Amino acid sequence: MVLQAEEGLLTTPSARILVATAVPAERDAVARAFSSPDSQDSPDSPVEQIWQPGVGLTRTTRTAGVWDLLDAGVGPARAAASVSAALTAARLAGTPYDLVVSAGIGGGFQPEAPVGSLVVARRITVADLGAETADGFLPVTDLGFGTVHHYPPRSLVRVACQATGAPAGTILTVSTVTGTAARAAELRARHPQALAEGMEGFGVAEAADAHGTAVLEVRAVSNPVGPRDRAAWRIGDALTALTEAFGKLAPALESWNRHDDQ
Ligand SMILES: O=C(O)c1cccc(C(=O)CC[C@H]2O[C@@H](n3cnc4c(=O)[nH]cnc43)[C@H](O)[C@@H]2O)c1
């Protein structure tokens, strides 16, 4: 956290939080939490657009936190590149982030994560980074390198779940959206704690890890994980759930103290 000096006095530490979504519609859903009349704490200054090399941010400044919203792109690679650029730019400016949140809509495993609900990642797992063999899928770590899991700080997960009422579990990152019951069952067999899948969380977590920054992932469920039925996706409901979630998460994450885990 950064201590802000004001007229010679040290004021409350202000949290700097980066929220990475895949697409602008998700970013705007998060932004609505900060502008809605229901928000528990309104912005102290107007929303600003910040442009840095490779990064365009929407910034909301509140009493206890500076929130930078980034539409980081679809898929783990683009999300990692965008978040890494934002983390580097902030560090070089002398205002590093305390926390990165990967947020968006996602597929929910049934019945644990119904459409319209919110889930929090206790573990962020890349589901398809590895090798296919005659005996099944081998994660890249079984080949002797890389990482397949990232773990948000436990106290952060607890704070997020308490604020939103959401369950915590594994959120999978996939490069191919699951489209059959067979693939959904295969993922569940390999990841029994999986609540949801998205396409960016692991990329965001890799970037955060490389910078030594804490990470959290939250997903609002727009569709069940299973047979593809794009027409049945409830994107509007999920975006509404995302807005509501950030209304509750904002004060909770601003007051999170990472030293609670140590
Ligand atoms: O068409 C729209 O209006 C619209 C508005 C907001 C978001 C979208 C997206 O398509 C977002 C893509 C994003 O969503 C995640 N996602 C959603 N469902 C799944 C799923 O079943 N499996 C994996 N990922 C899913 C993913 O993170 C995509 O990047 C459209």
Ligand as a Chemical Component Dictionary entry (heavy atoms), coordinates in Angstrom:
data_LIG
# 
_chem_comp.id                   LIG 
_chem_comp.type                 NON-POLYMER 
_chem_comp.pdbx_formal_charge   0 
_chem_comp.three_letter_code    LIG 
# 
loop_
_chem_comp_atom.comp_id 
_chem_comp_atom.atom_id 
_chem_comp_atom.alt_atom_id 
_chem_comp_atom.type_symbol 
_chem_comp_atom.charge 
_chem_comp_atom.model_Cartn_x 
_chem_comp_atom.model_Cartn_y 
_chem_comp_atom.model_Cartn_z 
_chem_comp_atom.pdbx_ordinal 
LIG O1  O1  O 0 -21.593 -10.355 -26.655 1  
LIG C1  C1  C 0 -21.569 -9.624  -25.643 2  
LIG O2  O2  O 0 -22.346 -8.691  -25.423 3  
LIG C2  C2  C 0 -20.554 -9.907  -24.618 4  
LIG C3  C3  C 0 -20.507 -9.130  -23.478 5  
LIG C4  C4  C 0 -19.572 -9.406  -22.519 6  
LIG C5  C5  C 0 -18.691 -10.468 -22.684 7  
LIG C6  C6  C 0 -18.768 -11.237 -23.829 8  
LIG C7  C7  C 0 -17.862 -12.353 -24.033 9  
LIG O3  O3  O 0 -18.007 -13.151 -24.931 10 
LIG C8  C8  C 0 -16.756 -12.465 -23.073 11 
LIG C9  C9  C 0 -15.744 -13.505 -23.452 12 
LIG C10 C10 C 0 -15.123 -14.008 -22.189 13 
LIG O4  O4  O 0 -16.077 -14.689 -21.429 14 
LIG C11 C11 C 0 -15.488 -15.723 -20.733 15 
LIG N1  N1  N 0 -16.369 -16.891 -20.856 16 
LIG C12 C12 C 0 -17.706 -16.842 -20.817 17 
LIG N2  N2  N 0 -18.222 -18.076 -20.847 18 
LIG C13 C13 C 0 -17.189 -18.928 -20.919 19 
LIG C14 C14 C 0 -17.113 -20.360 -20.948 20 
LIG O5  O5  O 0 -18.095 -21.097 -20.922 21 
LIG N3  N3  N 0 -15.873 -20.869 -21.028 22 
LIG C15 C15 C 0 -14.764 -20.098 -21.032 23 
LIG N4  N4  N 0 -14.814 -18.766 -20.990 24 
LIG C16 C16 C 0 -16.007 -18.179 -20.925 25 
LIG C17 C17 C 0 -14.086 -15.863 -21.279 26 
LIG O6  O6  O 0 -13.213 -15.439 -20.271 27 
LIG C18 C18 C 0 -14.047 -14.974 -22.497 28 
LIG O7  O7  O 0 -12.886 -14.235 -22.622 29 
LIG C19 C19 C 0 -19.676 -10.970 -24.802 30 
# 
loop_
_chem_comp_bond.comp_id 
_chem_comp_bond.atom_id_1 
_chem_comp_bond.atom_id_2 
_chem_comp_bond.value_order 
_chem_comp_bond.pdbx_ordinal 
LIG O1  C1  DOUB 1  
LIG C1  O2  SING 2  
LIG C1  C2  SING 3  
LIG C2  C3  SING 4  
LIG C2  C19 DOUB 5  
LIG C3  C4  DOUB 6  
LIG C4  C5  SING 7  
LIG C5  C6  DOUB 8  
LIG C6  C7  SING 9  
LIG C6  C19 SING 10 
LIG C7  O3  DOUB 11 
LIG C7  C8  SING 12 
LIG C8  C9  SING 13 
LIG C9  C10 SING 14 
LIG C10 O4  SING 15 
LIG C10 C18 SING 16 
LIG O4  C11 SING 17 
LIG C11 N1  SING 18 
LIG C11 C17 SING 19 
LIG N1  C12 SING 20 
LIG N1  C16 SING 21 
LIG C12 N2  DOUB 22 
LIG N2  C13 SING 23 
LIG C13 C14 SING 24 
LIG C13 C16 DOUB 25 
LIG C14 O5  DOUB 26 
LIG C14 N3  SING 27 
LIG N3  C15 SING 28 
LIG C15 N4  DOUB 29 
LIG N4  C16 SING 30 
LIG C17 O6  SING 31 
LIG C17 C18 SING 32 
LIG C18 O7  SING 33 
# 
